[in-house]
Amino acid sequence: MSSYKKKKEDLLNRLKRIEGQVRGVHRMVEDDKYCADILVQIAAVKGALNKVGKTILEKHAHGCVQNAIATGDGDEKIDELLEILFKFNK
């Protein structure tokens, strides 16, 4: 079960917008647009995707990890969470 269920619709809408932004960057490259303009759009995509990731990460910590701790399986979930954080922050 996903811990982000209450935010699912919002997350999907954000991802659709990000998908559109990525298509826009693709078109910019195809159309030989100015490098700086493309880089600004890439930064916007990265920021939007990071926001989605942070929302899911927050829900995971307050849902899945919290539940695992309550049921005695916390160490495994905390290790998993730390591994995810290290990958997320690369």
ABEGO torsion letter per residue (X at the ends): XBAAAAAAAAAAAAAAAAAAAAAAAAAAAAAGBBAAAAAAAAAAAAAAAAAAAAAAAAAAAABAAAAAAAAGAAAAAAAAAAAAAAAAAX
